[in-house]
Amino acid sequence: MAVDTALVTMVLPNAEDAARDMGVLNIANAGPQIVAPFVVAAVLAVVRSPGGQAHPRRALSPIRP
């Protein structure tokens, strides 16, 4: 991670805007970790069976036996 950050700072186009660009990169890296729990909650709400319990094998399988 440290090497990646050092490499990114070397290839930034303008040194004066480096802090802003690094902030954008930080948001791009952290964004999926922030959004993922909400996406998973929505997916689990969709696959739940009417009885309130999701069947572990059938909930994730696209093919129903």
Secondary structure per residue as TSV (DSSP state, phi and psi in degrees):
chain	resnum	aa	ss	phi	psi
A	1	M	-	360.0	-41.4
A	2	A	H	-65.0	-39.2
A	3	V	H	-67.4	-40.6
A	4	D	H	-61.0	-43.7
A	5	T	H	-64.4	-42.1
A	6	A	H	-63.3	-40.6
A	7	L	H	-65.9	-40.9
A	8	V	H	-62.5	-41.6
A	9	T	H	-66.2	-26.0
A	10	M	H	-76.3	-27.1
A	11	V	H	-102.0	3.2
A	12	L	-	-65.5	140.9
A	13	P	S	-69.2	-34.9
A	14	N	-	-134.2	124.1
A	15	A	G	-67.4	-27.7
A	16	E	G	-69.5	-27.3
A	17	D	G	-102.5	16.2
A	18	A	H	-62.4	-40.0
A	19	A	H	-64.4	-41.8
A	20	R	H	-64.8	-44.6
A	21	D	H	-64.4	-39.4
A	22	M	H	-67.3	-34.1
A	23	G	H	-63.6	-41.3
A	24	V	H	-63.6	-42.4
A	25	L	H	-63.7	-37.3
A	26	N	H	-64.9	-42.6
A	27	I	H	-64.8	-40.0
A	28	A	H	-63.7	-34.5
A	29	N	H	-78.1	-35.6
A	30	A	H	-88.9	-20.7
A	31	G	H	-54.6	-50.3
A	32	P	H	-60.2	-32.8
A	33	Q	H	-71.0	-25.6
A	34	I	H	-81.0	-39.4
A	35	V	H	-81.2	-31.2
A	36	A	H	-54.4	-44.7
A	37	P	H	-60.8	-35.5
A	38	F	H	-70.8	-37.8
A	39	V	H	-66.2	-44.1
A	40	V	H	-63.4	-40.5
A	41	A	H	-62.5	-40.0
A	42	A	H	-67.0	-41.3
A	43	V	H	-65.7	-43.0
A	44	L	H	-65.6	-33.1
A	45	A	H	-66.2	-32.9
A	46	V	H	-75.4	-38.4
A	47	V	H	-87.1	-3.7
A	48	R	-	-65.8	141.5
A	49	S	-	-76.9	163.2
A	50	P	T	-60.5	-24.4
A	51	G	T	-76.2	-4.0
A	52	G	S	93.5	-9.9
A	53	Q	-	-114.2	131.4
A	54	A	-	-87.4	130.6
A	55	H	-	-75.5	124.1
A	56	P	H	-62.5	-35.3
A	57	R	H	-81.7	-41.2
A	58	R	H	-81.0	-25.1
A	59	A	H	-65.9	-33.3
A	60	L	H	-103.2	-8.3
A	61	S	-	-91.4	127.8
A	62	P	S	-75.4	-17.4
A	63	I	S	-104.4	121.9
A	64	R	-	-94.2	132.7
A	65	P	-	-75.0	360.0
